[in-house]
């Protein structure tokens, strides 16, 4: 075989490794993280408001609760699944937010998966943020976004961030936003 053919085959094997091996998944997650930008903050005059907090969900122990508990609080909501690479790409940043603001911000990291795969994923990755389970068919005060969609709500129920893609949540812009919302 000619040297050029060997190089070509090596390049093809390398490229294929990104599609059919765990190395590829890891690389895609990294690429999503690198390309993520800070979430877009909605200007005050364009913010929608949720009026109904009646939304039944399940906590990580599979106990039902009502989103009504979030009324009057700053809220971070993110929709995700353990198998979705863009979802995985932003979970490290969500863990950062949770570690920094737990107890001051209500976190709803929502999935529609069963418990077993989620618990395995959380343990494997070392995440400690609370997992919330969506009850399929239950009405919601917000549009259910496709993973990795996210919202931030202020204390009055106004949607301050409506993010439909992977976001970089570990940045000073997001920190300033959440701090200002907490001080209102």
N, C-alpha and C positions, 0 to 999 in steps of 0.2 A: 504494500500500500504506500502511496505517496504521502509525504509529510503533510501536504495541504488537505488531503482526505482525512487524515488522523485529526488534524486541528478542527476541521469541519464537524466530524463526528463528536469530538469532545465538546464543542460549543453546543451542538444539538442536545447532547446528553445533559449538559448543564442547564439549558433552557427547559428541557422536559422535567428536570428535577423540581422546578418551581411549580409544576402542575400536578405531579403525581407522588410527591413525597412530603413528609412533615416539614422538611426544610422549606418547601414551597409555601406551606401555610404560615410558617413563622415569618418568611420574607414578605408575604402579602400583608400580614398584620403590621409589620414594621413600616411598609410602604404607606399603608393607610394612616398610621400615626404621623409619619413625616409630612404627609400631604394635608393633614387636618389643620384647620384654622380655628381661631377663637370663635365662639358662637356669636351670631349676629343679635345685637340687642335691639328690640323693637322700640321705636320712638314713642314717647308718652301718648301722643295724639293718635297713634295707630294701634294701641294695645286693646285687645279684646278682653272681656271680663267673663269669668265663669260665674253663673248665678246659682247653680245647683251643685252641691258637693255630694249628693247622694250617689255613691258608687261603691258597690260591694266588691271587696278584694279578699285575698287570702294572704296571711303572713307566712313566714318560712316554716312555721310548725303546722301549716295547713288550717289554721283557725281563721274563720271569716271575721272581717272588721269592715267598718265603713270609712270612706275617705273624708267623711264629715270631720274627723279628728284633725284634719289639716286646715280647717277654716281659721283664718286669722294668723296664719303662720307663713313663713317663706317656705316654698316647696320646690324640690327638685324631682322631676319625673323623667325616667329614661326607659324606653322599651328596648329589650334585648333578647337574644337567644344564645345559648351556649355554643351552638354549632355555626353561627353566623360570624364570619371573619371580621367584617366591619364593626359588629357589636363588640367583639373581643378587643379590637384595636383601641376602643375608648374606655374600657373598663378599668384600666390602670389609673387613668385620670379621674374617673368617678370614685375610685377608692381613695385617691388623694383628697377630693372634695369631702367625702364622707369623714375621713380622719380629721380634717380641719374643722368641719362645721357640724359634726354630729352633736345632737342635743340642742342646736340652735336653728337648724334647717331640717324640715321633714323630708326624708328621702324615700322615694318609691321607685325602686329599680325593678321594673315589671317585666315578667316573662309569661308566655302562655304554654310553657313546657310543663311536663310532669316533674315531680320532686327529685326522683332518683338521678337523672342526668345532670340536673342543676347542682345538686349537692356534691356529686363527684367532681364537677367542673370547679365549683367554688373551693373545694378542699385542695384540688390539684394546683390551682392558681394562687391559693392563699388569700382570697378575698374575704373580707369580713363585713362588707356593707350588707344591710338587710335586703333579702330578696322578697319581692312581692309577686304573688301569682294572680294573674288575670283570670276572672271567671268568665269563660266564653259565653257570649250571649247577654251578659249583664251590660246595661246601658252605662255610658260614661259621660261625665260633664265636659270632657275634652275629646277631640278626635284621636282615636287609637292610631298612633304612628307606626309605620313599618320600622323595624329595627335598622339602624340605631337612632331612631328619632327621640328627641328630648324636649322638655319644657322646663322653664323656671317661672314660678308664680310669685307675685308679691303678696303681702299680708292681706290685701283687699281682694285678691282673686284675679288680678290683672295678669295676663300672659306677657311676661317681659322678654322671654326667649322662646322661640318656636324653631327648633333645629331639626331638619330632615336628613341630615347626613352626619358622618363622623365629625366630632368636634374635639378640639384641644381644650379640655376643661382645666388644665393645670397651667394657668397663666395669670398675670397681674390684672388683666382686663376683667376676667371672670371674678377674681378675688375682690376687686373694687366694686363690681356690681353687687355681689352678695353682701358685702359689708354695708353698702348703702341701703340695700333692701332691709337688712337687719336693723339699721338705725332709724328707719322710718317709723 
